[in-house]
Amino acid sequence: MKTKLTIAALSLLSVLSFGANAAAHQITSEQTQGMQSLGSISVSQIGSAPMDMRQELSQKATEKGASAYRVTEARTGDTWHATAELYK
């Protein structure tokens, strides 16, 4: 019984970790060498934290089929805005 529970827990963790690894990640301009550009995205929010913007960029990039993104513009203040180039 304990073995089955351990196997089930490990299976669940592997599925969760695969989902986390599938998300697009931020890269530098040097890291874009040899990568294919897929276009750009932008996000805007009122009163959010920078981590919220990074999470939203990653989510949008993943939805567009990108494995990585490079932030090309970011503004802060009462409202946040960021634009990123997508790469595959």
PDB file of N, CA, C and O in Angstrom:
ATOM      1  N   MET A   1       0.826  -1.189   0.000  1.00  0.00           N
ATOM      2  CA  MET A   1       0.000   0.000   0.000  1.00  0.00           C
ATOM      3  C   MET A   1       0.873   1.256   0.000  1.00  0.00           C
ATOM      4  O   MET A   1       0.604   2.210  -0.731  1.00  0.00           O
ATOM      5  N   LYS A   2       1.922   1.246   0.828  1.00  0.00           N
ATOM      6  CA  LYS A   2       2.804   2.402   0.919  1.00  0.00           C
ATOM      7  C   LYS A   2       3.555   2.614  -0.399  1.00  0.00           C
ATOM      8  O   LYS A   2       3.801   3.751  -0.801  1.00  0.00           O
ATOM      9  N   THR A   3       3.913   1.527  -1.061  1.00  0.00           N
ATOM     10  CA  THR A   3       4.610   1.612  -2.338  1.00  0.00           C
ATOM     11  C   THR A   3       3.709   2.254  -3.394  1.00  0.00           C
ATOM     12  O   THR A   3       4.164   3.098  -4.167  1.00  0.00           O
ATOM     13  N   LYS A   4       2.449   1.865  -3.432  1.00  0.00           N
ATOM     14  CA  LYS A   4       1.518   2.438  -4.400  1.00  0.00           C
ATOM     15  C   LYS A   4       1.336   3.931  -4.158  1.00  0.00           C
ATOM     16  O   LYS A   4       1.256   4.708  -5.109  1.00  0.00           O
ATOM     17  N   LEU A   5       1.270   4.334  -2.903  1.00  0.00           N
ATOM     18  CA  LEU A   5       1.113   5.748  -2.568  1.00  0.00           C
ATOM     19  C   LEU A   5       2.353   6.534  -2.989  1.00  0.00           C
ATOM     20  O   LEU A   5       2.236   7.645  -3.506  1.00  0.00           O
ATOM     21  N   THR A   6       3.532   5.968  -2.771  1.00  0.00           N
ATOM     22  CA  THR A   6       4.779   6.625  -3.168  1.00  0.00           C
ATOM     23  C   THR A   6       4.859   6.780  -4.681  1.00  0.00           C
ATOM     24  O   THR A   6       5.242   7.839  -5.178  1.00  0.00           O
ATOM     25  N   ILE A   7       4.501   5.736  -5.412  1.00  0.00           N
ATOM     26  CA  ILE A   7       4.519   5.792  -6.881  1.00  0.00           C
ATOM     27  C   ILE A   7       3.520   6.832  -7.385  1.00  0.00           C
ATOM     28  O   ILE A   7       3.827   7.588  -8.307  1.00  0.00           O
ATOM     29  N   ALA A   8       2.349   6.875  -6.799  1.00  0.00           N
ATOM     30  CA  ALA A   8       1.350   7.861  -7.204  1.00  0.00           C
ATOM     31  C   ALA A   8       1.841   9.275  -6.938  1.00  0.00           C
ATOM     32  O   ALA A   8       1.647  10.161  -7.771  1.00  0.00           O
ATOM     33  N   ALA A   9       2.474   9.501  -5.794  1.00  0.00           N
ATOM     34  CA  ALA A   9       2.992  10.830  -5.450  1.00  0.00           C
ATOM     35  C   ALA A   9       4.102  11.237  -6.413  1.00  0.00           C
ATOM     36  O   ALA A   9       4.140  12.384  -6.858  1.00  0.00           O
ATOM     37  N   LEU A  10       5.007  10.314  -6.740  1.00  0.00           N
ATOM     38  CA  LEU A  10       6.085  10.622  -7.677  1.00  0.00           C
ATOM     39  C   LEU A  10       5.545  10.913  -9.075  1.00  0.00           C
ATOM     40  O   LEU A  10       6.059  11.788  -9.772  1.00  0.00           O
ATOM     41  N   SER A  11       4.527  10.195  -9.477  1.00  0.00           N
ATOM     42  CA  SER A  11       3.913  10.430 -10.787  1.00  0.00           C
ATOM     43  C   SER A  11       3.301  11.821 -10.852  1.00  0.00           C
ATOM     44  O   SER A  11       3.451  12.526 -11.850  1.00  0.00           O
ATOM     45  N   LEU A  12       2.616  12.210  -9.794  1.00  0.00           N
ATOM     46  CA  LEU A  12       2.005  13.533  -9.736  1.00  0.00           C
ATOM     47  C   LEU A  12       3.070  14.619  -9.769  1.00  0.00           C
ATOM     48  O   LEU A  12       2.909  15.619 -10.468  1.00  0.00           O
ATOM     49  N   LEU A  13       4.143  14.440  -9.033  1.00  0.00           N
ATOM     50  CA  LEU A  13       5.226  15.428  -9.025  1.00  0.00           C
ATOM     51  C   LEU A  13       5.889  15.552 -10.389  1.00  0.00           C
ATOM     52  O   LEU A  13       6.251  16.655 -10.799  1.00  0.00           O
ATOM     53  N   SER A  14       6.054  14.448 -11.094  1.00  0.00           N
ATOM     54  CA  SER A  14       6.678  14.512 -12.417  1.00  0.00           C
ATOM     55  C   SER A  14       5.785  15.263 -13.400  1.00  0.00           C
ATOM     56  O   SER A  14       6.286  16.015 -14.236  1.00  0.00           O
ATOM     57  N   VAL A  15       4.475  15.072 -13.311  1.00  0.00           N
ATOM     58  CA  VAL A  15       3.548  15.797 -14.170  1.00  0.00           C
ATOM     59  C   VAL A  15       3.609  17.287 -13.857  1.00  0.00           C
ATOM     60  O   VAL A  15       3.639  18.108 -14.774  1.00  0.00           O
ATOM     61  N   LEU A  16       3.629  17.645 -12.583  1.00  0.00           N
ATOM     62  CA  LEU A  16       3.706  19.052 -12.197  1.00  0.00           C
ATOM     63  C   LEU A  16       5.022  19.664 -12.626  1.00  0.00           C
ATOM     64  O   LEU A  16       5.044  20.802 -13.095  1.00  0.00           O
ATOM     65  N   SER A  17       6.106  18.947 -12.479  1.00  0.00           N
ATOM     66  CA  SER A  17       7.403  19.501 -12.865  1.00  0.00           C
ATOM     67  C   SER A  17       7.504  19.653 -14.378  1.00  0.00           C
ATOM     68  O   SER A  17       8.123  20.606 -14.853  1.00  0.00           O
ATOM     69  N   PHE A  18       6.907  18.733 -15.155  1.00  0.00           N
ATOM     70  CA  PHE A  18       6.894  18.879 -16.611  1.00  0.00           C
ATOM     71  C   PHE A  18       6.143  20.138 -16.995  1.00  0.00           C
ATOM     72  O   PHE A  18       6.593  20.873 -17.874  1.00  0.00           O
ATOM     73  N   GLY A  19       5.005  20.409 -16.360  1.00  0.00           N
ATOM     74  CA  GLY A  19       4.234  21.609 -16.651  1.00  0.00           C
ATOM     75  C   GLY A  19       5.020  22.862 -16.348  1.00  0.00           C
ATOM     76  O   GLY A  19       4.940  23.834 -17.099  1.00  0.00           O
ATOM     77  N   ALA A  20       5.772  22.864 -15.273  1.00  0.00           N
ATOM     78  CA  ALA A  20       6.578  24.028 -14.912  1.00  0.00           C
ATOM     79  C   ALA A  20       7.707  24.227 -15.918  1.00  0.00           C
ATOM     80  O   ALA A  20       8.034  25.364 -16.256  1.00  0.00           O
ATOM     81  N   ASN A  21       8.303  23.147 -16.398  1.00  0.00           N
ATOM     82  CA  ASN A  21       9.395  23.250 -17.359  1.00  0.00           C
ATOM     83  C   ASN A  21       8.912  23.650 -18.740  1.00  0.00           C
ATOM     84  O   ASN A  21       9.694  24.161 -19.541  1.00  0.00           O
ATOM     85  N   ALA A  22       7.644  23.430 -19.033  1.00  0.00           N
ATOM     86  CA  ALA A  22       7.114  23.745 -20.341  1.00  0.00           C
ATOM     87  C   ALA A  22       6.881  25.249 -20.523  1.00  0.00           C
ATOM     88  O   ALA A  22       6.696  25.712 -21.648  1.00  0.00           O
ATOM     89  N   ALA A  23       6.887  26.003 -19.440  1.00  0.00           N
ATOM     90  CA  ALA A  23       6.658  27.441 -19.518  1.00  0.00           C
ATOM     91  C   ALA A  23       7.842  28.140 -20.185  1.00  0.00           C
ATOM     92  O   ALA A  23       8.994  27.748 -20.002  1.00  0.00           O
ATOM     93  N   ALA A  24       7.539  29.178 -20.958  1.00  0.00           N
ATOM     94  CA  ALA A  24       8.586  29.972 -21.601  1.00  0.00           C
ATOM     95  C   ALA A  24       9.382  30.721 -20.536  1.00  0.00           C
ATOM     96  O   ALA A  24       8.837  31.110 -19.503  1.00  0.00           O
ATOM     97  N   HIS A  25      10.667  30.919 -20.794  1.00  0.00           N
ATOM     98  CA  HIS A  25      11.520  31.611 -19.839  1.00  0.00           C
ATOM     99  C   HIS A  25      12.182  32.822 -20.496  1.00  0.00           C
ATOM    100  O   HIS A  25      12.307  32.895 -21.718  1.00  0.00           O
ATOM    101  N   GLN A  26      12.597  33.756 -19.664  1.00  0.00           N
ATOM    102  CA  GLN A  26      13.218  34.981 -20.150  1.00  0.00           C
ATOM    103  C   GLN A  26      14.675  34.728 -20.505  1.00  0.00           C
ATOM    104  O   GLN A  26      15.383  34.024 -19.785  1.00  0.00           O
ATOM    105  N   ILE A  27      15.128  35.310 -21.632  1.00  0.00           N
ATOM    106  CA  ILE A  27      16.511  35.163 -22.072  1.00  0.00           C
ATOM    107  C   ILE A  27      17.101  36.535 -22.399  1.00  0.00           C
ATOM    108  O   ILE A  27      16.379  37.528 -22.488  1.00  0.00           O
ATOM    109  N   THR A  28      18.407  36.574 -22.573  1.00  0.00           N
ATOM    110  CA  THR A  28      19.101  37.807 -22.939  1.00  0.00           C
ATOM    111  C   THR A  28      19.245  37.887 -24.453  1.00  0.00           C
ATOM    112  O   THR A  28      18.987  36.914 -25.161  1.00  0.00           O
ATOM    113  N   SER A  29      19.658  39.047 -24.943  1.00  0.00           N
ATOM    114  CA  SER A  29      19.813  39.202 -26.393  1.00  0.00           C
ATOM    115  C   SER A  29      20.907  38.285 -26.937  1.00  0.00           C
ATOM    116  O   SER A  29      20.807  37.824 -28.073  1.00  0.00           O
ATOM    117  N   GLU A  30      21.951  38.011 -26.148  1.00  0.00           N
ATOM    118  CA  GLU A  30      23.000  37.087 -26.589  1.00  0.00           C
ATOM    119  C   GLU A  30      22.467  35.664 -26.741  1.00  0.00           C
ATOM    120  O   GLU A  30      22.912  34.924 -27.618  1.00  0.00           O
ATOM    121  N   GLN A  31      21.532  35.288 -25.902  1.00  0.00           N
ATOM    122  CA  GLN A  31      20.979  33.938 -25.948  1.00  0.00           C
ATOM    123  C   GLN A  31      20.028  33.729 -27.128  1.00  0.00           C
ATOM    124  O   GLN A  31      19.661  32.592 -27.426  1.00  0.00           O
ATOM    125  N   THR A  32      19.625  34.803 -27.800  1.00  0.00           N
ATOM    126  CA  THR A  32      18.715  34.670 -28.936  1.00  0.00           C
ATOM    127  C   THR A  32      19.418  34.219 -30.208  1.00  0.00           C
ATOM    128  O   THR A  32      18.757  33.874 -31.188  1.00  0.00           O
ATOM    129  N   GLN A  33      20.751  34.215 -30.208  1.00  0.00           N
ATOM    130  CA  GLN A  33      21.511  33.812 -31.395  1.00  0.00           C
ATOM    131  C   GLN A  33      21.129  32.382 -31.787  1.00  0.00           C
ATOM    132  O   GLN A  33      21.178  31.464 -30.969  1.00  0.00           O
ATOM    133  N   GLY A  34      20.757  32.221 -33.029  1.00  0.00           N
ATOM    134  CA  GLY A  34      20.395  30.898 -33.533  1.00  0.00           C
ATOM    135  C   GLY A  34      18.968  30.484 -33.230  1.00  0.00           C
ATOM    136  O   GLY A  34      18.559  29.383 -33.598  1.00  0.00           O
ATOM    137  N   MET A  35      18.195  31.343 -32.564  1.00  0.00           N
ATOM    138  CA  MET A  35      16.804  31.016 -32.258  1.00  0.00           C
ATOM    139  C   MET A  35      15.893  31.672 -33.289  1.00  0.00           C
ATOM    140  O   MET A  35      16.244  32.696 -33.874  1.00  0.00           O
ATOM    141  N   GLN A  36      14.742  31.087 -33.504  1.00  0.00           N
ATOM    142  CA  GLN A  36      13.775  31.599 -34.471  1.00  0.00           C
ATOM    143  C   GLN A  36      12.815  32.560 -33.778  1.00  0.00           C
ATOM    144  O   GLN A  36      12.215  32.207 -32.763  1.00  0.00           O
ATOM    145  N   SER A  37      12.663  33.768 -34.314  1.00  0.00           N
ATOM    146  CA  SER A  37      11.730  34.755 -33.769  1.00  0.00           C
ATOM    147  C   SER A  37      10.309  34.380 -34.174  1.00  0.00           C
ATOM    148  O   SER A  37      10.059  33.988 -35.313  1.00  0.00           O
ATOM    149  N   LEU A  38       9.381  34.506 -33.226  1.00  0.00           N
ATOM    150  CA  LEU A  38       7.975  34.189 -33.496  1.00  0.00           C
ATOM    151  C   LEU A  38       7.074  35.415 -33.429  1.00  0.00           C
ATOM    152  O   LEU A  38       5.852  35.280 -33.501  1.00  0.00           O
ATOM    153  N   GLY A  39       7.645  36.603 -33.294  1.00  0.00           N
ATOM    154  CA  GLY A  39       6.837  37.807 -33.156  1.00  0.00           C
ATOM    155  C   GLY A  39       6.988  38.399 -31.775  1.00  0.00           C
ATOM    156  O   GLY A  39       7.950  38.107 -31.065  1.00  0.00           O
ATOM    157  N   SER A  40       6.030  39.234 -31.391  1.00  0.00           N
ATOM    158  CA  SER A  40       6.127  39.871 -30.081  1.00  0.00           C
ATOM    159  C   SER A  40       4.781  39.867 -29.378  1.00  0.00           C
ATOM    160  O   SER A  40       3.736  39.661 -29.996  1.00  0.00           O
ATOM    161  N   ILE A  41       4.827  40.097 -28.076  1.00  0.00           N
ATOM    162  CA  ILE A  41       3.631  40.189 -27.235  1.00  0.00           C
ATOM    163  C   ILE A  41       3.799  41.382 -26.311  1.00  0.00           C
ATOM    164  O   ILE A  41       4.913  41.871 -26.120  1.00  0.00           O
ATOM    165  N   SER A  42       2.706  41.849 -25.743  1.00  0.00           N
ATOM    166  CA  SER A  42       2.778  42.891 -24.734  1.00  0.00           C
ATOM    167  C   SER A  42       1.724  42.629 -23.673  1.00  0.00           C
ATOM    168  O   SER A  42       0.682  42.031 -23.943  1.00  0.00           O
ATOM    169  N   VAL A  43       2.010  43.083 -22.468  1.00  0.00           N
ATOM    170  CA  VAL A  43       1.080  42.960 -21.352  1.00  0.00           C
ATOM    171  C   VAL A  43       1.053  44.288 -20.610  1.00  0.00           C
ATOM    172  O   VAL A  43       2.055  45.001 -20.558  1.00  0.00           O
ATOM    173  N   SER A  44      -0.084  44.608 -20.047  1.00  0.00           N
ATOM    174  CA  SER A  44      -0.254  45.824 -19.249  1.00  0.00           C
ATOM    175  C   SER A  44      -1.152  45.503 -18.071  1.00  0.00           C
ATOM    176  O   SER A  44      -2.117  44.751 -18.200  1.00  0.00           O
ATOM    177  N   GLN A  45      -0.831  46.075 -16.925  1.00  0.00           N
ATOM    178  CA  GLN A  45      -1.642  45.877 -15.734  1.00  0.00           C
ATOM    179  C   GLN A  45      -1.594  47.129 -14.882  1.00  0.00           C
ATOM    180  O   GLN A  45      -0.672  47.938 -14.989  1.00  0.00           O
ATOM    181  N   ILE A  46      -2.593  47.276 -14.042  1.00  0.00           N
ATOM    182  CA  ILE A  46      -2.632  48.386 -13.102  1.00  0.00           C
ATOM    183  C   ILE A  46      -2.341  47.841 -11.712  1.00  0.00           C
ATOM    184  O   ILE A  46      -3.001  46.911 -11.248  1.00  0.00           O
ATOM    185  N   GLY A  47      -1.349  48.428 -11.053  1.00  0.00           N
ATOM    186  CA  GLY A  47      -1.049  48.099  -9.666  1.00  0.00           C
ATOM    187  C   GLY A  47      -0.587  46.682  -9.413  1.00  0.00           C
ATOM    188  O   GLY A  47      -0.902  46.119  -8.365  1.00  0.00           O
ATOM    189  N   SER A  48       0.141  46.090 -10.323  1.00  0.00           N
ATOM    190  CA  SER A  48       0.644  44.728 -10.106  1.00  0.00           C
ATOM    191  C   SER A  48       2.131  44.769  -9.807  1.00  0.00           C
ATOM    192  O   SER A  48       2.776  45.805  -9.972  1.00  0.00           O
ATOM    193  N   ALA A  49       2.665  43.665  -9.376  1.00  0.00           N
ATOM    194  CA  ALA A  49       4.085  43.547  -9.056  1.00  0.00           C
ATOM    195  C   ALA A  49       4.858  43.092 -10.293  1.00  0.00           C
ATOM    196  O   ALA A  49       4.278  42.489 -11.196  1.00  0.00           O
ATOM    197  N   PRO A  50       6.166  43.375 -10.343  1.00  0.00           N
ATOM    198  CA  PRO A  50       6.977  42.923 -11.488  1.00  0.00           C
ATOM    199  C   PRO A  50       6.903  41.410 -11.718  1.00  0.00           C
ATOM    200  O   PRO A  50       6.921  40.962 -12.865  1.00  0.00           O
ATOM    201  N   MET A  51       6.820  40.628 -10.659  1.00  0.00           N
ATOM    202  CA  MET A  51       6.725  39.175 -10.822  1.00  0.00           C
ATOM    203  C   MET A  51       5.428  38.784 -11.527  1.00  0.00           C
ATOM    204  O   MET A  51       5.396  37.803 -12.270  1.00  0.00           O
ATOM    205  N   ASP A  52       4.360  39.548 -11.295  1.00  0.00           N
ATOM    206  CA  ASP A  52       3.103  39.281 -11.987  1.00  0.00           C
ATOM    207  C   ASP A  52       3.270  39.499 -13.488  1.00  0.00           C
ATOM    208  O   ASP A  52       2.734  38.741 -14.296  1.00  0.00           O
ATOM    209  N   MET A  53       4.016  40.538 -13.855  1.00  0.00           N
ATOM    210  CA  MET A  53       4.248  40.815 -15.266  1.00  0.00           C
ATOM    211  C   MET A  53       5.075  39.710 -15.901  1.00  0.00           C
ATOM    212  O   MET A  53       4.787  39.276 -17.016  1.00  0.00           O
ATOM    213  N   ARG A  54       6.106  39.250 -15.191  1.00  0.00           N
ATOM    214  CA  ARG A  54       6.943  38.170 -15.711  1.00  0.00           C
ATOM    215  C   ARG A  54       6.111  36.904 -15.910  1.00  0.00           C
ATOM    216  O   ARG A  54       6.262  36.205 -16.912  1.00  0.00           O
ATOM    217  N   GLN A  55       5.239  36.616 -14.958  1.00  0.00           N
ATOM    218  CA  GLN A  55       4.390  35.428 -15.057  1.00  0.00           C
ATOM    219  C   GLN A  55       3.427  35.557 -16.242  1.00  0.00           C
ATOM    220  O   GLN A  55       3.208  34.593 -16.975  1.00  0.00           O
ATOM    221  N   GLU A  56       2.859  36.741 -16.425  1.00  0.00           N
ATOM    222  CA  GLU A  56       1.929  36.939 -17.540  1.00  0.00           C
ATOM    223  C   GLU A  56       2.649  36.858 -18.886  1.00  0.00           C
ATOM    224  O   GLU A  56       2.116  36.299 -19.844  1.00  0.00           O
ATOM    225  N   LEU A  57       3.864  37.416 -18.958  1.00  0.00           N
ATOM    226  CA  LEU A  57       4.649  37.296 -20.198  1.00  0.00           C
ATOM    227  C   LEU A  57       4.940  35.837 -20.511  1.00  0.00           C
ATOM    228  O   LEU A  57       4.788  35.394 -21.649  1.00  0.00           O
ATOM    229  N   SER A  58       5.359  35.095 -19.497  1.00  0.00           N
ATOM    230  CA  SER A  58       5.670  33.673 -19.686  1.00  0.00           C
ATOM    231  C   SER A  58       4.447  32.902 -20.147  1.00  0.00           C
ATOM    232  O   SER A  58       4.539  32.061 -21.042  1.00  0.00           O
ATOM    233  N   GLN A  59       3.310  33.181 -19.544  1.00  0.00           N
ATOM    234  CA  GLN A  59       2.074  32.480 -19.914  1.00  0.00           C
ATOM    235  C   GLN A  59       1.673  32.796 -21.350  1.00  0.00           C
ATOM    236  O   GLN A  59       1.333  31.891 -22.113  1.00  0.00           O
ATOM    237  N   LYS A  60       1.710  34.073 -21.723  1.00  0.00           N
ATOM    238  CA  LYS A  60       1.355  34.446 -23.094  1.00  0.00           C
ATOM    239  C   LYS A  60       2.326  33.843 -24.109  1.00  0.00           C
ATOM    240  O   LYS A  60       1.916  33.376 -25.171  1.00  0.00           O
ATOM    241  N   ALA A  61       3.614  33.858 -23.772  1.00  0.00           N
ATOM    242  CA  ALA A  61       4.620  33.287 -24.676  1.00  0.00           C
ATOM    243  C   ALA A  61       4.380  31.798 -24.880  1.00  0.00           C
ATOM    244  O   ALA A  61       4.463  31.301 -26.004  1.00  0.00           O
ATOM    245  N   THR A  62       4.086  31.094 -23.810  1.00  0.00           N
ATOM    246  CA  THR A  62       3.815  29.658 -23.894  1.00  0.00           C
ATOM    247  C   THR A  62       2.587  29.393 -24.747  1.00  0.00           C
ATOM    248  O   THR A  62       2.578  28.464 -25.555  1.00  0.00           O
ATOM    249  N   GLU A  63       1.547  30.205 -24.572  1.00  0.00           N
ATOM    250  CA  GLU A  63       0.327  30.050 -25.371  1.00  0.00           C
ATOM    251  C   GLU A  63       0.595  30.253 -26.861  1.00  0.00           C
ATOM    252  O   GLU A  63      -0.070  29.638 -27.695  1.00  0.00           O
ATOM    253  N   LYS A  64       1.551  31.102 -27.204  1.00  0.00           N
ATOM    254  CA  LYS A  64       1.898  31.367 -28.603  1.00  0.00           C
ATOM    255  C   LYS A  64       2.880  30.335 -29.161  1.00  0.00           C
ATOM    256  O   LYS A  64       3.244  30.409 -30.335  1.00  0.00           O
ATOM    257  N   GLY A  65       3.313  29.372 -28.335  1.00  0.00           N
ATOM    258  CA  GLY A  65       4.210  28.320 -28.801  1.00  0.00           C
ATOM    259  C   GLY A  65       5.683  28.644 -28.653  1.00  0.00           C
ATOM    260  O   GLY A  65       6.524  27.940 -29.211  1.00  0.00           O
ATOM    261  N   ALA A  66       6.016  29.689 -27.918  1.00  0.00           N
ATOM    262  CA  ALA A  66       7.418  30.075 -27.719  1.00  0.00           C
ATOM    263  C   ALA A  66       8.025  29.314 -26.547  1.00  0.00           C
ATOM    264  O   ALA A  66       7.335  28.958 -25.592  1.00  0.00           O
ATOM    265  N   SER A  67       9.327  29.075 -26.640  1.00  0.00           N
ATOM    266  CA  SER A  67      10.027  28.448 -25.523  1.00  0.00           C
ATOM    267  C   SER A  67      10.764  29.487 -24.689  1.00  0.00           C
ATOM    268  O   SER A  67      11.189  29.209 -23.568  1.00  0.00           O
ATOM    269  N   ALA A  68      10.914  30.702 -25.251  1.00  0.00           N
ATOM    270  CA  ALA A  68      11.624  31.764 -24.543  1.00  0.00           C
ATOM    271  C   ALA A  68      11.128  33.122 -25.025  1.00  0.00           C
ATOM    272  O   ALA A  68      10.507  33.235 -26.082  1.00  0.00           O
ATOM    273  N   TYR A  69      11.415  34.154 -24.227  1.00  0.00           N
ATOM    274  CA  TYR A  69      11.086  35.518 -24.617  1.00  0.00           C
ATOM    275  C   TYR A  69      12.165  36.468 -24.115  1.00  0.00           C
ATOM    276  O   TYR A  69      12.848  36.192 -23.129  1.00  0.00           O
ATOM    277  N   ARG A  70      12.306  37.606 -24.821  1.00  0.00           N
ATOM    278  CA  ARG A  70      13.264  38.637 -24.424  1.00  0.00           C
ATOM    279  C   ARG A  70      12.499  39.947 -24.275  1.00  0.00           C
ATOM    280  O   ARG A  70      11.855  40.403 -25.220  1.00  0.00           O
ATOM    281  N   VAL A  71      12.568  40.550 -23.099  1.00  0.00           N
ATOM    282  CA  VAL A  71      11.865  41.801 -22.840  1.00  0.00           C
ATOM    283  C   VAL A  71      12.546  42.907 -23.635  1.00  0.00           C
ATOM    284  O   VAL A  71      13.755  43.110 -23.524  1.00  0.00           O
ATOM    285  N   THR A  72      11.765  43.616 -24.431  1.00  0.00           N
ATOM    286  CA  THR A  72      12.306  44.696 -25.247  1.00  0.00           C
ATOM    287  C   THR A  72      11.897  46.067 -24.722  1.00  0.00           C
ATOM    288  O   THR A  72      12.513  47.076 -25.067  1.00  0.00           O
ATOM    289  N   GLU A  73      10.858  46.104 -23.887  1.00  0.00           N
ATOM    290  CA  GLU A  73      10.396  47.363 -23.313  1.00  0.00           C
ATOM    291  C   GLU A  73       9.689  47.061 -21.997  1.00  0.00           C
ATOM    292  O   GLU A  73       8.921  46.104 -21.898  1.00  0.00           O
ATOM    293  N   ALA A  74       9.957  47.885 -20.992  1.00  0.00           N
ATOM    294  CA  ALA A  74       9.264  47.737 -19.704  1.00  0.00           C
ATOM    295  C   ALA A  74       9.126  49.116 -19.068  1.00  0.00           C
ATOM    296  O   ALA A  74      10.091  49.876 -18.983  1.00  0.00           O
ATOM    297  N   ARG A  75       7.915  49.423 -18.624  1.00  0.00           N
ATOM    298  CA  ARG A  75       7.643  50.682 -17.935  1.00  0.00           C
ATOM    299  C   ARG A  75       6.931  50.379 -16.637  1.00  0.00           C
ATOM    300  O   ARG A  75       6.105  49.470 -16.561  1.00  0.00           O
ATOM    301  N   THR A  76       7.259  51.146 -15.622  1.00  0.00           N
ATOM    302  CA  THR A  76       6.627  50.959 -14.327  1.00  0.00           C
ATOM    303  C   THR A  76       6.018  52.274 -13.855  1.00  0.00           C
ATOM    304  O   THR A  76       6.234  53.327 -14.456  1.00  0.00           O
ATOM    305  N   GLY A  77       5.276  52.196 -12.799  1.00  0.00           N
ATOM    306  CA  GLY A  77       4.579  53.340 -12.220  1.00  0.00           C
ATOM    307  C   GLY A  77       3.253  52.848 -11.682  1.00  0.00           C
ATOM    308  O   GLY A  77       3.166  51.738 -11.157  1.00  0.00           O
ATOM    309  N   ASP A  78       2.208  53.676 -11.810  1.00  0.00           N
ATOM    310  CA  ASP A  78       0.877  53.234 -11.385  1.00  0.00           C
ATOM    311  C   ASP A  78       0.386  52.080 -12.251  1.00  0.00           C
ATOM    312  O   ASP A  78      -0.362  51.216 -11.795  1.00  0.00           O
ATOM    313  N   THR A  79       0.823  52.083 -13.511  1.00  0.00           N
ATOM    314  CA  THR A  79       0.509  50.972 -14.413  1.00  0.00           C
ATOM    315  C   THR A  79       1.816  50.363 -14.903  1.00  0.00           C
ATOM    316  O   THR A  79       2.828  51.054 -15.016  1.00  0.00           O
ATOM    317  N   TRP A  80       1.790  49.087 -15.188  1.00  0.00           N
ATOM    318  CA  TRP A  80       2.950  48.359 -15.713  1.00  0.00           C
ATOM    319  C   TRP A  80       2.688  48.015 -17.162  1.00  0.00           C
ATOM    320  O   TRP A  80       1.561  47.702 -17.547  1.00  0.00           O
ATOM    321  N   HIS A  81       3.738  48.077 -17.960  1.00  0.00           N
ATOM    322  CA  HIS A  81       3.634  47.664 -19.360  1.00  0.00           C
ATOM    323  C   HIS A  81       4.951  46.992 -19.748  1.00  0.00           C
ATOM    324  O   HIS A  81       6.026  47.475 -19.395  1.00  0.00           O
ATOM    325  N   ALA A  82       4.864  45.895 -20.464  1.00  0.00           N
ATOM    326  CA  ALA A  82       6.070  45.212 -20.958  1.00  0.00           C
ATOM    327  C   ALA A  82       5.784  44.641 -22.330  1.00  0.00           C
ATOM    328  O   ALA A  82       4.689  44.155 -22.611  1.00  0.00           O
ATOM    329  N   THR A  83       6.797  44.713 -23.175  1.00  0.00           N
ATOM    330  CA  THR A  83       6.749  44.126 -24.509  1.00  0.00           C
ATOM    331  C   THR A  83       7.905  43.145 -24.611  1.00  0.00           C
ATOM    332  O   THR A  83       8.999  43.414 -24.114  1.00  0.00           O
ATOM    333  N   ALA A  84       7.668  42.018 -25.249  1.00  0.00           N
ATOM    334  CA  ALA A  84       8.715  40.998 -25.369  1.00  0.00           C
ATOM    335  C   ALA A  84       8.700  40.372 -26.747  1.00  0.00           C
ATOM    336  O   ALA A  84       7.644  40.213 -27.358  1.00  0.00           O
ATOM    337  N   GLU A  85       9.878  40.020 -27.231  1.00  0.00           N
ATOM    338  CA  GLU A  85      10.062  39.280 -28.489  1.00  0.00           C
ATOM    339  C   GLU A  85      10.025  37.795 -28.136  1.00  0.00           C
ATOM    340  O   GLU A  85      10.649  37.370 -27.164  1.00  0.00           O
ATOM    341  N   LEU A  86       9.300  37.011 -28.918  1.00  0.00           N
ATOM    342  CA  LEU A  86       9.173  35.566 -28.672  1.00  0.00           C
ATOM    343  C   LEU A  86      10.167  34.788 -29.513  1.00  0.00           C
ATOM    344  O   LEU A  86      10.483  35.176 -30.637  1.00  0.00           O
ATOM    345  N   TYR A  87      10.664  33.671 -28.952  1.00  0.00           N
ATOM    346  CA  TYR A  87      11.628  32.813 -29.660  1.00  0.00           C
ATOM    347  C   TYR A  87      11.283  31.354 -29.477  1.00  0.00           C
ATOM    348  O   TYR A  87      10.703  30.939 -28.473  1.00  0.00           O
ATOM    349  N   LYS A  88      11.664  30.589 -30.492  1.00  0.00           N
ATOM    350  CA  LYS A  88      11.464  29.134 -30.451  1.00  0.00           C
ATOM    351  C   LYS A  88      12.780  28.454 -30.697  1.00  0.00           C
ATOM    352  O   LYS A  88      12.847  27.225 -30.707  1.00  0.00           O
TER     353      LYS A  88
END
